[in-house]
Amino acid sequence: MAEPSEPSEPPGRWGTARPGRRDVLRGAAAVGAFLAVDLAALLTAINWIGPKRLTPQAFLDGFNKAFGRHHGYRTNHAKGVSVAGWFDSNGNGRELSTAVVFAAGRTPVIGRFSAAGGDPHTADAAAAGRGLGLAFGFPGSQQWRTAMLNLPVFPDNSPQALYDRLAATVPVPGTVKPDPSAMTRFFAAHPPSARALTILKQHPPTPGFADSTFRGLNAFYFVNESGVRTPVRWSLTPLQQALPPSSGPNALFDPLVAQLRAGPLRWRLMLTVGAPSDPTHDATVLWPADRRTVDAGLLTLDSVATESKGNARDINFDPMVLPPGIEPSDDPLLSARSAVYAASYRRRTGENTL
Amino acid sequence: MTVPSRFTWLSRLLHWLTAALVFAALFIGFVMVNSVASYAQLIVVHKTLGVLILVVMVVRVINRLTHHPPAWPSTIGTLEGKVVGLSEKLLYALLLLQPLIGWAMISAAGEPVVVFGSLHLPRIAPFDAQVFWVLRQAHSVIAYTLMATIAAHISAVLFHTLALRDRLIERMTFRFRSKADRSRLG
């Protein structure tokens, strides 16, 4: 052991240690082993080595393969318009949830109508999913964000199924069409998605955005003042007809914008109260039609704007941004949506900055 | 070689508390942004760990400013001493900054900042997507810088303790040995 001869010797530039070769080897081995373990742990955590996890980046890549890479736009639901308005709560929702938004009164709302798909310049198609993202009370601490679709159920019930669907829609190299047999194989491998397709076919889309019913699809728990947790799915039922689709690439967005410029559009917020037997983890399954609904109030949207800095363009309609009184369910899509939206938000805010 | 003088028990407690919290926050952070399945649950834990680190670091800065650390053993020369002093300042700065950036980043995205399940913190940055992105990038850069700085810190202590045999690590450890053991070693 390298005992210094004079304990009071000043350390000097290099210190007083004069270790033997064996000690140096021992120290170097320990440092090497630590660094190897540390690096292996980091690489496992970031999914470079070890059992592979489904990552948000895999979804972004999947969307880009299916729809192309469009800088500065959302990775999915890339085409959209920013809207604003308010929600008039009638107080009925308080029976189910303590959320401030359900107390009688008015909450400002900022939102975004969108078309499913990753191409911001795609021509509107009646069959494409229509989205409505809403942020109630943005940007306050009690805000509630939701991203809804004009569908009766969600097409898939797990992140893996959603990812596999995406992979099946990637165009065959050199063409613009996916391999039709890939979709057949997808439905064979994912029976819940096949069952959801049957339900979706029974609910054809309405002519436009304004007359679409938008649904939250995932189940959430509403918690009331007594602490009772109730499974709830919410939806917006339209109170107007839509203008007929126009000709041209914006067949659905043009009538929506014209309607919003002519006057406000309204939807009723309906809370469907689930029974204990109703699945909360499976968004591909309809709840029985006789479930009680609570009319929570009226959503009014009265202004529309092209997406730009500071409006809905810069809001991540993350379904996990919930006020006290609304809690996530065990639906695995919620975490996946939150994770993928966050990755997309990071990427596009960068592209809109640089 | 004699046992080097220890840090005060409070300093040692704060050090190991920080170590556990930072280790957890870093690895949970790396896993959550690379996992769709566990993201939602992990980010809740990550935010709470972040605010705990911020509180502990504020206490540590006060403790560091009011208590001079014990002298180094003579195995640390003046050159290494300069590196050690700088890396200590760097670690303090990064560990204070990182939770603040996380907090500001959520604020800039216009999202509520919730920790401990239901405690709402005030927003500390305006809603601005560009500010969000700059902070988000910084959060990752600092995370990797912390990984490297902490790895260097641990490597240096291991090398000192095992190769230079200066019992450097005992400045920071707690004494769990019995009195009999100690008198035998002494």
Interface residues (C-beta under 8 A of the other chain):
Chain A: M1 A2 E3 P4 P7 E9 P10 P11 G12 R13 W14 G15 T16 A17 P19 D23 V24 R26 G27 A28 A30 V31 F34 L35 D38 A41 L42 A45 I46 N47 R53 L54 T55 P56 Q57 F59 A135 F138 P139 G140 S141 Q142 Q143 P159 K309 G310 R313 D314 I315 N316 D318 M320 V321 P323 P324 P328 P332 L334 S335 A336 S338 A339 V340 A342 A343 Y345 R346 T349 G350 N352 T353
Chain B: M1 T2 F27 F30 V31 M32 V33 N34 S35 V36 A37 S38 Y39 A40 Q41 I43 W72 S74 T75 I76 G77 T78 L79 E80 G81 A109 G110 E111 P112 V113 S118 H120 R123 F127 D128 A129 Q130 F132 W133 V134 R136 Q137 M147 A151 I154 S155 L158 F159 H160 T161 L162 A163 L164 R165 D166
